[in-house]
Structures are given as structure tokens and as C-alpha cells.
């Protein structure tokens, strides 16, 4: 048998937020067998690898015990020679202060195959996130990037003559940096910006001049930071959006966002999304587009029903029905998947009218090359009965639905109006076994500002997961967390289990929930 060939990928993770990972890097993470990662890598990236991937944290944290570079080199060689696909994930770009040379030399010496995947360096991204251009036709025709980890080894005479300086790992040595520049006759009024946690919703920016910046940051932890020194810092006040609400830019501490649009309404908010596995991405994209950091915690898993018998029998006699009612994308997907499995297609519904609840359900139906005959004006089941387009007396209705735990009100109201409703199990929803590590840590460390719920089941299962994961409930305090609901029924469950609901969508869709959160944030956005 031919031995499996191992390979090491030296991958740049970008400046902070998972949103700035390259597409190629994402694909490599998805098939990684071993992940060797640094300290400043976004924890959400750890969720991109397969469940059976070996994760090795080798991050260097200032002043604390850490894995030596020699040990890291040995790990890479060891796992590559074992025939594994290894992703060595580095913050920023691997070739910009990424210690790649040592690792490549070790891999080459051992005859290991490797590939380097670029990433966006914080040296370039952090100034952009803060609204500071590194070049300008009038102010800056060049810039220098350097690390101040060992300031005594730098040529300060040469650096002081350059128009723009970008300094990494310089927070602890800022007094020495300023001293060295002033000694070389750099103006005391030279603008300076300090950008902390660049590229994340927790980003903060302090601006000032060489003669006063130290006063403004007294007592603050300046790690990790990127420092920009030069006249281009003055341009920041002109390149910010007009909507930004801050005091004088030379004195304010401004919460920023991983974008130049610092005014985005959910900037600085971390949102826990509890939608089902595989259905979170679109909602997450919407929230990220308005500035939020999103952590996905699937609180619902959709699986086939315990038996297909009822649905199979109904599909075999579709011509007997007047209407097919579908109230969720899950219902659409599982119904048509079973229809196909039984050797039929949409022609079997030729004489059956279709009613759906919600635009998402309608879109899912359109993927089957079908248009609904009726969509109620409000995206709730109650509205379907109230606005049904024809008399229900004597109508035979097929209702494929969740096997257990669904609302009974729709069937009761349809039956009360004279319809014969045949309920069949098309899918089942259950509580996931595990909680993603990123979600667990965010809850433990009180980093979550908002939790969103798109169904009553997600509320119920979320509580089950919390009870199962955290034996000591005092660890998880939701008192200062915004509870956001997609609609009235979900809100009732939130009230029952949390004692409150803070935000409810006016339009019962994911877009409606997003807009409700924006409205809340643009109000007080606080408790």
C-alpha cells in the first residue's frame, strides 16, 4: 500500500475577524487533519475544521509560558511525515513577522512538502479599519512597517526621516518609541494613532500627538495594537462617515468595526445566532453587514422523521388533496426530497394548490420550480387561516410538518372551518449534542451582547444545552444580554423561559429581526 503523502500549509489568518480569511484558507481548514494555530487567531476559525481535526495551540503570549519555535518546527515535521494534512495558521500574513523562515527551513530539511497561503497583514488592514490611509499624494509617498519588540536594535535615525511609520508589537515600548523619535528632531506635534484589536468589533482607536498620547492611554493594556505615526493620521477625521457620533477625534476613544464604515449600527456587538445547523449563514451575513460579530451556536438539528410511512402514503394519494400547506423551509425540503425518492416529481402536484407561510418558505418552493398559490400577508400560521383565499368547508388539506412539538393552532382552526387536515411527519427537530467551543467561551466570559431566536424550539433547546453544558448556572448570566425574537410565538417562549423578551421583529423574517436589532441599537442599545 502506498503511504499517504503529508503536506503543511502555512496559512495567513488575516487581521482578526474570521470574515477576512481568504477563500483558499477556508477550504484548507475544511479538510485539515491537524491545525497548529497562533494566539491571535479568531476562535471562530477553530469551528471551520472537521470535528476529528487535531487542534494544537502554540500561540506566543507575552510573558507567559509558550511553545518554543523549535517545538513548533518539530510538530509540523512530525505530523507531515505521518501523512497528515497540516494547516499552520498564523495571524496576519505568514511572511510579515510570521517566523515562517524557521518553519520552512525545518520542513525543507526534513523533505516535507509545504505551501504558503497569504493573508491580510494587520500592518495594512489596521490603518484602513481606522480610516487612515498609509499613502497620500501630499502627505505620505512611502511608509515603513517594523516591529518594536526590540527597540534598541532599530535604526531610529533612518526611521525618523520617513513620512509614515507603522509599528507592530510596540505597545509596551511606546514611551521608548516616542523618546527615540523626539531625540531625532521629529516634531512633538506629529499625529499618532493607536489601534487595538484591529479588524474585530472590539476595535478601539486612540489618536493624539507625540507630546500627549501617553497621557491618554495611561493604565490601558496596549496589546495587541498597531501604531501609526505620521501626518496621514490627520486624514482620519475627513475619511470617517458623517454619521459617526464621537467627540473630538484627537481625544475620543472610538469603538470601531472591521470596516471603514465605523457608524454601522451593530458595531461592537457580539451576537449569538441559534438557528439550526446549516441555516445560520444567511442570517449571520445580514448581521455582519450591519457591523456585528457573529458567533453561531446551532440550537436545533433537523433530521428525518422516525418513519416515512405516513408521508409515503400521502404522496401516493396526492390527487385526493385540494391543498398542500408548507409552513417552513424544512417542510419544503423534506417533502420534495421524499417525493423524489419515491420516483415522483412536481407533476404529481398538478391539481393541488400550494399555500406557504413566509417568504423564505416561498423561496424554498421556487427552488422546486413551483410558485405558491397563496402566501398570507403576515408570516405566521394564524394569518393563513384568516386570509385563506377560498372557503375551507369540505377541502382536503395535506400538512407535512415536524414530527413532534409543533403548534396545534393551525390544524384546529382549519378543522373548525370545515377542512379535513391530514398531518404527516416530514422531519424531526432535535437538540444538538454539543455546543461550539467559541460559543461556550463567549458565554462563559460574558462576551455576548445579543442572543437571537428564530423559533420556539431554538429557545427550548438553547436552555437544554445551557443546563447540560454548565452545571453551575451562575456562570452564565443573561441579565445584561438582549433577548431577540423573530415573532410573537417565539416571544411567548422567551417570556416563559427567560422572563422577558427585549426585541421582537415587526416583520417576522430574518430581515425583520435584523432591522429590529438595528432599531434597538440606534436607540439605547443598552440595558
C-alpha positions in Angstrom: 0.0 0.0 0.0 1.3 3.5 -0.9 1.9 5.7 2.1 -0.3 8.7 2.2 1.6 11.9 1.4 1.5 14.6 4.1 1.7 18.4 3.4 2.0 21.5 5.5 0.1 24.7 4.6 1.4 27.9 6.2 -1.7 30.0 6.1 -2.3 33.6 6.9 -5.5 34.1 9.0 -5.8 37.8 8.3 -6.0 40.7 10.7 -8.6 39.4 13.2 -12.2 38.7 12.3 -12.9 35.4 10.5 -14.6 37.5 7.8 -11.2 38.4 6.4 -9.9 34.8 5.9 -9.2 34.1 2.2 -11.4 31.6 0.4 -8.4 29.2 -0.2 -7.6 29.3 3.5 -11.2 28.5 4.4 -11.2 25.5 2.1 -7.9 24.2 3.6 -9.3 24.5 7.1 -12.4 22.5 6.0 -10.2 19.4 5.2 -7.4 19.9 7.8 -6.3 16.9 9.8 -4.1 18.9 12.1 -4.4 22.6 13.0 -1.5 24.4 14.6 -2.5 27.9 15.4 -1.3 31.2 17.0 -2.7 33.1 19.9 -4.3 36.0 18.0 -6.3 33.8 15.6 -10.1 34.3 15.8 -11.6 31.5 17.9 -14.4 31.1 15.3 -11.8 29.8 12.9 -11.5 26.7 15.1 -15.0 25.8 14.1 -14.1 25.7 10.5 -12.1 22.5 10.8 -13.6 19.0 10.9 -14.6 17.6 14.2 -11.8 15.0 14.2 -9.1 17.5 13.4 -6.3 17.7 16.0 -6.0 21.2 17.3 -2.7 22.4 18.7 -2.5 25.9 20.3 1.1 27.1 20.1 0.5 30.8 20.5 3.1 33.0 22.0 1.5 35.2 24.7 3.8 37.9 26.0 5.5 36.9 29.3 3.6 33.6 29.6 4.9 30.0 29.0 4.5 29.1 25.4 5.6 26.6 22.8 9.1 27.3 21.6 9.8 27.8 17.9 11.9 24.6 17.8 9.0 22.6 19.3 6.6 24.1 16.7 9.0 23.1 13.9 9.1 19.5 15.2 5.3 19.3 15.4 5.0 20.4 11.8 7.6 17.9 10.6 6.2 15.1 12.7 2.6 15.3 11.5 3.6 15.9 7.9 5.8 12.8 7.9 2.8 10.9 9.4 1.0 11.6 6.1 -1.4 14.2 7.5 -2.7 17.5 6.0 -1.4 20.2 8.4 -2.6 23.8 8.5 -0.2 26.1 10.3 -2.5 29.1 10.9 -0.7 32.4 11.6 -2.3 35.7 12.4 -1.9 38.3 9.6 0.3 37.2 6.8 2.9 34.4 7.2 5.7 36.3 5.6 5.2 39.5 7.7 6.8 38.9 11.1 5.3 35.4 11.0 8.5 33.4 11.7 8.0 31.5 8.5 11.6 31.2 7.6 12.4 28.9 10.5 9.5 26.7 9.9 10.2 26.4 6.1 13.8 25.6 6.8 12.8 22.8 9.1 10.3 21.4 6.6 12.8 21.5 3.7 15.5 19.8 5.8 13.0 17.0 6.6 11.9 16.7 3.0 8.3 17.8 3.8 6.1 19.3 1.1 4.7 22.7 2.0 2.8 25.7 0.6 2.4 29.2 1.8 -1.1 30.9 1.6 -1.0 34.7 2.0 -3.2 36.6 4.5 -4.0 40.2 5.1 -1.5 41.7 7.5 -2.7 43.9 10.3 0.1 46.3 9.3 -2.0 47.2 6.2 -5.5 46.4 7.5 -5.5 48.1 10.9 -4.9 51.6 9.5 -7.6 51.0 6.9 -10.1 49.9 9.6 -9.3 53.1 11.5 -9.8 55.2 8.4 -6.1 56.1 8.0 -4.5 55.8 4.5 -0.9 54.9 4.6 -0.1 56.8 1.4 -1.3 60.2 0.2 -0.1 62.3 -2.7 0.7 65.2 -0.5 1.4 63.7 2.9 2.9 60.3 2.5 4.7 58.8 -0.5 6.2 56.0 1.4 5.7 54.1 4.7 7.8 51.7 6.8 6.5 48.7 8.7 8.5 47.4 11.6 8.3 45.6 14.9 9.4 47.4 18.1 9.8 44.2 20.1 13.5 45.1 20.4 13.6 48.9 20.0 17.4 49.1 20.8 18.2 47.2 17.6 16.4 49.7 15.2 18.0 52.4 13.1 16.0 55.3 14.6 18.0 57.9 12.6 16.6 56.4 9.4 13.1 55.7 10.7 12.6 59.3 12.0 13.1 60.7 8.4 10.3 58.6 6.9 6.9 60.2 6.5 4.7 57.3 7.9 5.6 54.6 10.4 3.5 51.5 11.1 4.7 49.7 14.2 3.7 46.2 15.3 4.2 44.8 18.8 5.0 48.2 20.1 2.5 48.8 22.8 4.8 48.1 25.7 7.6 50.1 24.2 5.6 53.2 23.2 7.4 55.6 25.6 10.8 54.5 24.2 9.5 54.8 20.6 8.4 58.4 21.3 11.6 59.2 23.1 13.7 57.9 20.2 11.8 59.9 17.6 11.8 63.1 19.6 15.6 62.7 20.0 15.9 62.7 16.2 14.0 66.1 16.0 10.7 64.6 15.0 8.0 67.2 15.7 6.3 66.9 19.1 3.0 67.7 17.2 3.4 64.7 14.9 0.0 62.8 14.8 -0.2 59.3 16.2 -2.9 56.6 16.2 -3.1 53.5 18.4 -5.4 50.8 17.1 -6.3 47.9 19.4 -7.9 44.6 18.3 -7.9 45.8 14.7 -10.4 44.0 12.5 -12.8 43.0 15.2 -16.0 44.5 16.6 -13.9 45.3 19.8 -11.6 47.5 17.9 -10.7 50.8 19.6 -8.7 53.7 18.3 -6.9 56.4 20.2 -5.4 59.4 18.4 -3.2 62.3 19.6 0.3 63.7 19.1 3.7 62.5 20.2 3.6 65.0 23.0 0.3 63.9 24.6 -0.6 60.4 23.6 0.9 58.8 26.6 -1.4 60.8 28.9 -4.4 59.5 27.0 -3.5 55.8 27.4 -2.4 55.7 31.0 -3.4 52.5 32.7 -4.5 50.8 29.5 -3.3 47.4 28.2 -1.9 48.0 24.7 -1.8 44.6 23.4 -2.4 43.8 20.6 -2.0 47.1 18.9 -0.9 48.6 15.7 0.7 52.1 15.9 0.6 54.6 13.1 2.8 57.7 13.2 2.7 60.5 10.6 0.6 63.3 9.1 -1.8 60.8 7.4 -3.4 60.3 10.8 -4.9 63.7 10.4 -6.9 62.5 7.4 -8.9 60.1 9.6 -11.3 62.9 10.7 -12.1 63.6 7.0 -12.4 60.0 5.9 -14.9 58.9 8.6 -18.6 58.6 7.8 -20.7 61.7 8.6 -22.9 59.5 10.8 -20.2 58.7 13.3 -21.1 60.1 16.7 -18.0 60.9 18.6 -16.2 63.8 20.3 -13.0 65.4 19.1 -11.1 62.7 17.2 -7.9 63.7 18.9 -9.3 62.8 22.3 -12.1 60.3 21.8 -11.8 56.6 22.3 -13.9 55.4 19.4 -15.3 51.8 19.2 -14.7 50.8 15.6 -15.6 48.0 13.3 -13.7 45.9 10.8 -14.6 48.3 8.1 -14.2 52.0 7.3 -17.9 52.4 7.9 -17.5 52.9 11.6 -21.1 54.1 12.0 -22.6 50.7 11.3 -25.4 50.3 13.9 -24.3 46.9 15.4 -20.6 47.8 15.7 -19.1 46.4 18.9 -22.0 44.0 19.4 -21.4 40.2 19.6 -24.4 38.2 18.6 -25.1 34.6 19.3 -27.2 33.1 16.5 -29.1 29.9 17.5 -30.6 28.8 14.1 -30.4 25.2 13.0 -27.3 23.6 11.6 -26.8 24.7 8.0 -29.3 27.6 8.2 -27.3 30.2 10.1 -25.1 31.5 7.4 -27.5 33.9 5.6 -28.7 35.4 8.9 -25.1 35.7 10.0 -24.2 37.5 6.8 -27.0 40.0 7.4 -25.8 40.8 10.9 -22.2 41.1 9.9 -23.2 43.5 7.1 -24.5 45.9 9.8 -21.4 45.6 11.9 -22.0 42.7 14.4 -19.6 40.0 15.3 -21.5 36.7 15.0 -20.9 33.5 16.9 -23.0 30.6 15.6 -24.5 28.2 18.2 -26.9 25.9 16.4 -29.6 25.1 18.9 -31.7 23.0 16.5 -30.8 20.0 14.4 -33.2 18.8 11.6 -33.3 15.1 10.9 -35.7 12.7 9.1 -38.8 11.5 10.9 -38.8 8.2 12.8 -40.9 6.7 10.0 -41.7 7.8 6.4 -44.9 5.6 6.3 -47.4 8.5 6.8 -45.8 10.8 4.3 -45.3 8.0 1.7 -49.0 7.1 1.9 -50.0 10.8 1.5 -47.6 11.2 -1.5 -49.1 8.0 -3.1 -52.6 9.7 -3.0 -51.7 13.3 -3.7 -54.5 13.6 -6.3 -57.0 13.3 -3.4 -55.9 16.6 -1.9 -57.1 20.1 -2.7 -54.3 22.0 -0.9 -50.7 21.4 0.3 -49.7 23.6 3.2 -46.0 24.2 3.9 -45.0 26.4 6.9 -41.2 26.1 6.8 -38.2 25.6 4.5 -37.6 22.3 6.3 -41.1 21.1 5.4 -40.4 22.1 1.7 -37.0 20.4 1.6 -38.0 17.1 3.2 -41.3 16.8 1.4 -39.8 17.2 -2.0 -36.8 15.1 -1.2 -39.2 12.3 -0.3 -41.3 12.9 -3.4 -38.1 12.4 -5.5 -37.0 9.4 -3.5 -40.4 7.8 -4.4 -39.8 8.3 -8.1 -42.2 11.3 -8.5 -41.7 15.0 -9.3 -43.7 18.2 -9.1 -46.1 16.9 -11.8 -47.7 14.9 -9.0 -49.0 18.2 -7.6 -50.6 19.3 -10.9 -54.1 19.5 -9.4 -53.1 20.5 -5.9 -52.8 24.2 -4.8 -50.0 25.1 -2.5 -50.1 27.6 0.4 -46.9 28.6 2.2 -46.1 30.7 5.3 -43.3 33.2 4.9 -41.1 34.5 2.1 -38.3 32.0 3.0 -40.7 29.1 2.5 -41.8 30.6 -0.8 -38.2 30.9 -1.9 -37.6 27.3 -1.0 -40.6 26.3 -3.0 -39.4 28.3 -6.0 -36.2 26.2 -6.0 -38.5 23.3 -6.8 -39.7 25.3 -9.9 -43.1 25.9 -8.2 -44.8 29.1 -7.2 -47.2 29.2 -4.2 -50.9 29.8 -4.9 -51.2 31.7 -1.6 -48.9 33.5 0.9 -50.7 35.1 3.9 -49.9 38.8 4.4 -48.4 38.2 7.8 -45.7 35.5 8.1 -47.5 33.4 10.9 -49.7 30.4 10.6 -52.7 32.2 12.2 -52.7 34.7 9.3 -53.0 31.8 6.8 -56.4 30.8 8.2 -57.7 34.3 8.5 -56.8 35.2 4.9 -57.3 31.9 3.2 -58.4 32.6 -0.5 -61.4 30.3 -0.6 -63.9 28.6 1.6 -62.4 25.8 3.6 -65.6 23.7 4.0 -65.0 20.3 2.6 -61.4 20.9 1.5 -58.9 18.2 2.0 -55.5 19.6 3.1 -52.1 17.8 3.3 -49.9 19.3 6.0 -46.3 17.9 6.1 -44.8 19.1 9.4 -42.4 18.5 12.2 -43.0 15.1 13.9 -43.3 16.4 17.5 -43.5 19.7 19.2 -45.3 21.8 16.5 -48.1 24.2 17.2 -51.6 22.8 17.0 -53.5 26.0 16.5 -53.3 25.9 12.7 -54.8 22.4 12.4 -57.5 23.3 14.9 -58.6 26.5 13.1 -58.6 24.8 9.7 -60.7 22.0 11.0 -63.1 24.4 12.8 -63.8 26.0 9.4 -64.7 22.6 7.9 -61.5 21.4 6.3 -60.1 17.9 6.6 -56.5 18.2 7.6 -54.1 15.3 7.2 -51.0 15.8 9.3 -47.9 13.8 8.4 -44.4 13.8 9.8 -41.9 15.1 7.2 -39.0 15.8 9.5 -38.0 15.9 13.2 -36.2 18.6 15.2 -33.9 17.7 18.0 -31.4 19.3 20.4 -27.7 19.2 19.2 -25.4 17.1 21.4 -22.6 19.7 21.6 -22.0 23.4 21.9 -19.3 25.0 19.7 -16.3 25.9 21.7 -16.4 29.6 20.5 -20.0 29.9 21.8 -19.1 28.2 25.1 -16.2 30.6 25.8 -18.2 33.7 24.7 -21.0 32.8 27.2 -18.5 32.0 30.0 -16.6 35.2 29.5 -19.7 37.3 29.3 -18.8 38.5 25.8 -22.3 38.0 24.2 -24.4 41.1 23.9 -27.4 39.7 22.0 -28.9 36.2 21.5 -31.3 35.7 18.6 -34.1 33.1 18.4 -35.9 32.3 15.2 -38.3 29.7 16.6 -39.7 28.4 19.9 -37.8 25.2 19.5 -34.5 27.1 19.5 -35.4 28.8 22.7 -36.2 25.5 24.4 -33.2 23.6 23.1 -30.9 26.6 23.9 -32.0 26.3 27.6 -31.4 22.5 27.5 -27.9 23.0 26.1 -27.1 25.5 28.8 -28.4 23.3 31.5 -26.4 20.3 30.1 -23.2 22.2 29.5 -22.9 24.5 32.5 -23.5 22.7 35.8 -23.0 25.9 37.7 -25.7 28.2 36.2 -24.3 31.3 37.9 -21.5 31.1 35.3 -24.0 32.1 32.6 -25.6 35.4 33.4 -28.1 36.6 30.7 -29.3 39.6 32.7 -27.4 42.1 30.5 -27.9 40.2 27.3 -30.5 41.3 24.8 -33.0 38.5 24.0 -34.2 39.0 20.4 -37.2 37.1 18.9 -38.4 36.7 15.3 -42.1 36.8 16.2 -44.9 36.5 18.7 -44.8 32.8 19.2 -41.1 32.7 19.8 -41.5 35.7 22.1 -44.0 33.8 24.2 -41.5 31.0 24.7 -38.8 33.6 25.6 -41.1 35.1 28.2 -41.8 31.7 29.6 -38.2 30.6 29.9 -36.3 33.9 30.3 -39.0 36.1 31.9 -38.6 38.7 29.2 -38.0 39.4 25.5 -36.2 42.6 24.6 -36.5 42.8 20.8 -39.2 41.4 18.6 -39.3 41.7 14.8 -42.1 43.7 13.4 -41.9 41.6 10.2 -41.5 38.0 11.1 -38.5 37.3 8.9 -34.7 37.3 9.4 -34.5 40.6 7.6 -37.2 41.9 10.0 -35.2 40.6 13.0 -32.1 42.3 11.7 -33.9 45.6 11.3 -35.4 45.3 14.8 -31.9 44.9 16.2 -30.6 47.9 14.3 -33.5 49.9 15.6 -32.7 48.8 19.2 -29.0 49.6 18.8 -29.7 53.0 17.3 -31.9 53.7 20.3 -30.1 53.0 23.6 -28.7 49.6 22.6 -28.1 49.1 26.3 -30.0 47.8 29.4 
